[in-house]
Amino acid sequence: MSPPKIECMRCKERKDPRCFCSPWLAIRCWAEANTYLTPPNEHKPSQPVVLCRSCLRILDKKITKKRYNRKPKNKLCNNVRTGIRKSLRTGKPGLWEQRVGYTIAELRRHLESLFKPGMTWQNYGLWHIDHRRPIAMFYFTTIEDPAFRECWALDNLQPLWASDNWAKKKSYESGNW
């Protein structure tokens, strides 16, 4: 005889109990999700929290993204990074150009001059646009901060193979440039 199926609070699917996460983890995640993802007047009265593992993963990603974007530095960098990526893909200028002080054409020329053997615009994704001096080393909260311009200056950007960029993480050797 199989155990009775339980309904997930988020996806409403009835699943085997082994598909659910531990109750303390579900309670923590559900409480944070309600705090970060719903308006204050929409909180539900307290009830037993039952979340399947896949729903817990989805909620955890949303919560992490919300927390990350609450910091001004992270939000600014994410906006510039996304704008550059879109401009490289479409070839159209974006608002980020006014913020950093150079155009998409200048960025392309700069990166092409630093391409390593095998790097092309067709295989962009196998290589990343890396900050020689990591973003974590700069302290800024607005676009007007000199550190923001210094962080996104052409001199601080280089093409780097994805595997090398992941290995590098936030490390910095001052003699590299």
Phi, psi and omega per residue, in radians:
M1 nan 2.259 -3.134
S2 -1.516 2.660 -3.135
P3 -1.178 2.735 -3.127
P4 -1.152 2.580 -3.131
K5 -1.415 2.594 -3.102
I6 -2.008 2.538 -3.138
E7 -1.633 2.282 3.090
C8 -1.333 2.436 -3.109
M9 -1.204 -0.471 -3.044
R10 -1.597 -0.953 -3.048
C11 -1.614 -0.190 3.098
K12 1.143 0.242 3.089
E13 -1.465 2.539 3.078
R14 -1.641 2.136 -3.051
K15 -2.312 2.911 3.066
D16 -1.127 2.463 -3.112
P17 -0.978 -0.463 -3.132
R18 -1.202 -0.244 -3.133
C19 -1.460 -0.024 -3.061
F20 -1.782 2.683 3.137
C21 -1.487 3.040 -3.140
S22 -1.150 2.532 -3.074
P23 -1.021 -0.691 -3.106
W24 -1.131 -0.628 3.116
L25 -1.200 -0.740 3.119
A26 -1.105 -0.728 -3.135
I27 -1.105 -0.807 -3.138
R28 -1.065 -0.820 -3.095
C29 -1.173 -0.732 -3.115
W30 -1.137 -0.720 3.134
A31 -1.119 -0.773 3.119
E32 -1.156 -0.673 3.130
A33 -1.091 -0.745 3.110
N34 -1.139 -0.635 3.137
T35 -1.208 -0.795 -3.035
Y36 -1.534 -0.529 -2.918
L37 -1.907 -0.143 3.120
T38 -2.164 2.576 3.065
P39 -1.070 2.634 -3.039
P40 -0.996 -0.593 -3.079
N41 -1.365 -0.065 -3.112
E42 -1.801 0.183 3.124
H43 -1.129 2.415 3.141
K44 -1.532 2.645 3.072
P45 -1.083 2.776 -3.060
S46 -1.127 2.408 -3.102
Q47 -2.661 2.819 3.115
P48 -1.088 2.370 -3.098
V49 -1.674 2.142 -3.138
V50 -2.324 1.883 -3.139
L51 -2.185 2.357 3.055
C52 -1.347 2.873 -3.058
R53 -1.075 -0.707 -3.113
S54 -1.155 -0.673 3.108
C55 -1.199 -0.658 3.112
L56 -1.081 -0.729 3.104
R57 -1.065 -0.767 -3.141
I58 -1.093 -0.821 3.133
L59 -1.099 -0.709 -3.126
D60 -1.101 -0.689 3.097
K61 -1.104 -0.754 -3.141
K62 -1.112 -0.752 -3.136
I63 -1.113 -0.783 -3.141
T64 -1.060 -0.756 3.131
K65 -1.099 -0.746 3.124
K66 -1.069 -0.820 3.132
R67 -1.058 -0.779 -3.105
Y68 -1.065 -0.779 -3.080
N69 -1.365 -0.082 3.074
R70 -1.290 -0.392 3.137
K71 -1.476 2.233 -3.081
P72 -1.001 -0.710 -3.116
K73 -1.066 -0.802 -3.131
N74 -1.109 -0.727 -3.115
K75 -1.149 -0.783 3.111
L76 -1.039 -0.863 -3.111
C77 -1.106 -0.697 3.127
N78 -1.112 -0.709 3.129
N79 -1.135 -0.774 -3.141
V80 -1.156 -0.795 -3.139
R81 -1.014 -0.808 3.137
T82 -1.138 -0.719 3.124
G83 -1.091 -0.757 3.120
I84 -1.095 -0.801 -3.127
R85 -1.047 -0.771 3.130
K86 -1.124 -0.742 -3.134
S87 -1.140 -0.680 3.109
L88 -1.135 -0.644 -3.127
R89 -1.271 -0.754 -3.034
T90 -1.671 -0.415 -3.079
G91 1.455 0.039 -3.126
K92 -1.631 2.513 3.101
P93 -1.215 2.803 3.141
G94 -2.395 3.053 3.140
L95 -1.085 -0.487 -3.105
W96 -1.049 -0.505 -3.109
E97 -1.057 -0.698 3.109
Q98 -1.169 -0.593 -3.084
R99 -1.292 -0.631 -3.062
V100 -1.714 -0.352 3.036
G101 1.611 0.278 3.038
Y102 -2.536 2.899 -3.077
T103 -1.751 2.998 3.110
I104 -1.124 -0.623 3.127
A105 -1.128 -0.752 3.114
E106 -1.118 -0.705 3.121
L107 -1.112 -0.789 3.123
R108 -1.042 -0.808 3.136
R109 -1.048 -0.794 -3.128
H110 -1.063 -0.839 -3.112
L111 -1.153 -0.708 3.130
E112 -1.085 -0.605 3.136
S113 -1.190 -0.350 -3.120
L114 -1.853 0.038 -3.137
F115 -0.960 2.407 3.014
K116 -1.577 2.844 3.131
P117 -0.941 2.272 3.124
G118 1.717 -0.232 -3.139
M119 -1.467 2.255 3.057
T120 -2.464 2.955 3.080
W121 -1.247 -0.396 3.125
Q122 -1.240 -0.518 3.132
N123 -1.832 0.423 3.018
Y124 -1.071 2.213 -2.985
G125 2.169 -0.655 2.984
L126 -1.356 -0.384 3.040
W127 -2.181 2.685 -3.097
H128 -2.040 2.831 2.936
I129 -1.555 1.953 -3.026
D130 -1.791 2.582 2.983
H131 -1.586 2.077 3.122
R132 -1.013 -0.877 3.018
R133 -1.712 2.015 -2.984
P134 -1.024 2.626 3.115
I135 -0.970 -0.604 -3.113
A136 -1.053 -0.372 -3.120
M137 -1.480 -0.125 -3.134
F138 -1.799 2.518 3.121
Y139 -2.083 1.892 3.098
F140 -2.627 2.726 3.103
T141 -2.258 -0.235 3.126
T142 -2.360 2.962 3.129
I143 -1.228 -0.459 -3.092
E144 -1.308 -0.308 3.135
D145 -1.078 2.312 3.101
P146 -1.019 -0.543 -3.137
A147 -1.123 -0.541 3.110
F148 -1.109 -0.848 3.133
R149 -1.110 -0.702 3.139
E150 -1.121 -0.684 3.141
C151 -1.113 -0.722 -3.069
W152 -1.741 0.206 3.115
A153 -1.143 2.637 3.134
L154 -1.012 -0.640 -3.138
D155 -1.073 -0.425 -3.095
N156 -1.619 -0.073 -3.104
L157 -1.868 2.475 3.125
Q158 -2.632 2.631 3.012
P159 -1.379 2.402 -3.126
L160 -2.525 2.396 3.107
W161 -0.986 2.480 -3.063
A162 -0.947 -0.786 -3.109
S163 -1.112 -0.677 3.108
D164 -1.187 -0.669 -3.139
N165 -1.145 -0.741 3.110
W166 -1.144 -0.641 3.136
A167 -1.212 -0.626 -3.114
K168 -1.181 -0.667 -3.095
K169 0.909 -2.122 -3.097
K170 -1.807 0.314 -3.097
S171 -1.335 2.728 -3.101
Y172 -2.659 2.208 3.013
E173 -1.990 2.091 -3.018
S174 -1.095 -0.407 -3.122
G175 -1.374 -0.120 -3.073
N176 -1.199 -0.409 -3.112
W177 -2.583 nan nan
